Amino acid sequence: MKTRSFTAVAHKEQDIWVAECPEAGTVSQGYTLEEAVENLKEATELYLEEFPLPEVGRSLVTTFEVQSVYTETSFRERNDRSAETFGIYSDKIKRQSRGAPEAHGRGGCGLRSSVT
C-alpha cells in the first residue's frame, strides 16, 4: 500500500477540535488537536477505500486577511433583524395558507388536483 500525504486544517469550537482534509473533503473532531487529526486520518483512510482520489501534486496552504466591518454587537443585531424578518415572512405564509387551503392541492406543490 502506497503512503500519500494530505493536508489537515484544524480549528477549535468551544471544547473540541475540528479537523478537515480539503483534498478528500473529510472532517472529524477530537478533544485534543492530536485526537482530531488522528480521527481525521482514520476517516480519510476509510473514505479513500470507497472513493479513491487521483494522485495530484501537494496542496499549497496559505493564509489571507479579511477586514471585518461588523463588531460583535452589530453582527448580533444584524442576526436579530434577520430572524425578525424571517418570522414576519413565516407568519405571512401561514396567514396566506390558512386563507386559501385549496391552493395547496393533494401533493402540497401549490397545484389544484383535478382527480375525481
C-alpha positions in Angstrom: 0.0 0.0 0.0 1.4 3.4 -1.0 1.6 6.2 1.5 0.2 9.6 0.5 0.3 13.0 2.3 -2.8 15.0 2.9 -3.5 18.4 4.5 -5.2 18.8 7.9 -6.8 22.1 8.6 -8.0 22.4 12.3 -9.8 24.9 14.4 -11.2 24.9 17.9 -15.0 25.1 18.5 -15.7 25.5 22.2 -14.2 22.4 23.9 -13.4 20.3 20.8 -11.0 20.5 17.8 -12.4 20.1 14.3 -10.1 18.9 11.6 -10.7 18.9 7.9 -8.9 17.3 4.9 -9.6 19.7 1.9 -8.3 17.2 -0.6 -10.8 14.4 0.3 -13.5 16.6 1.9 -13.4 14.5 5.1 -14.0 16.1 8.6 -13.5 14.8 12.1 -13.1 16.0 15.6 -11.5 15.3 19.0 -10.9 16.8 22.4 -7.3 17.5 21.6 -5.7 18.6 18.3 -3.8 15.3 18.1 -7.0 13.3 18.6 -8.8 15.3 15.9 -6.0 14.7 13.4 -5.8 11.0 14.3 -9.6 10.7 13.8 -9.3 12.6 10.5 -6.6 10.2 9.3 -8.9 7.3 10.1 -11.9 8.9 8.4 -9.9 9.8 5.3 -8.5 6.2 5.1 -12.0 4.8 5.2 -13.3 7.3 2.7 -10.4 6.5 0.3 -11.2 2.8 0.4 -14.5 3.5 -1.2 -13.7 6.7 -3.2 -10.1 6.6 -4.4 -8.7 10.0 -5.4 -6.4 10.5 -8.4 -2.8 11.4 -7.4 -2.2 15.1 -7.7 0.6 17.4 -6.6 0.8 18.6 -3.0 -1.7 21.3 -1.9 -0.5 24.8 -1.3 -1.6 26.2 2.0 -1.6 29.9 2.6 -3.5 32.5 4.7 -5.2 35.7 4.0 -6.8 38.5 6.0 -10.3 40.0 5.7 -11.2 43.3 7.2 -14.3 42.9 9.3 -16.9 45.7 9.0 -19.1 44.3 11.8 -18.4 44.4 15.5 -19.7 41.5 17.6 -22.6 43.8 18.7 -23.6 44.9 15.2 -23.3 41.3 14.0 -25.7 40.1 16.7 -28.1 43.0 15.9 -28.0 42.0 12.2 -28.8 38.4 13.0 -31.7 39.6 15.3 -33.1 41.6 12.4 -32.7 38.6 10.0 -34.6 36.4 12.5 -37.3 39.0 12.9 -37.6 39.4 9.1 -37.9 35.6 8.7 -40.5 35.5 11.5 -42.6 38.1 9.7 -42.2 36.3 6.4 -43.1 32.9 8.0 -46.2 34.5 9.6 -47.3 35.9 6.3 -47.0 32.5 4.6 -49.0 30.9 7.4 -51.8 33.5 7.1 -51.9 33.0 3.3 -52.1 29.3 3.5 -54.9 29.5 6.1 -56.9 31.8 3.8 -56.5 29.7 0.6 -56.3 26.0 1.6 -57.4 24.9 -1.9 -54.2 26.3 -3.4 -52.1 23.5 -1.9 -53.7 20.6 -3.7 -53.2 17.0 -2.7 -49.4 16.9 -3.4 -48.6 20.0 -1.5 -47.0 21.6 -4.5 -49.3 24.5 -4.9 -51.4 23.0 -7.7 -55.0 22.0 -7.5 -55.8 18.4 -8.1 -58.3 17.5 -10.8 -58.6 13.9 -9.8 -62.1 12.8 -9.2 
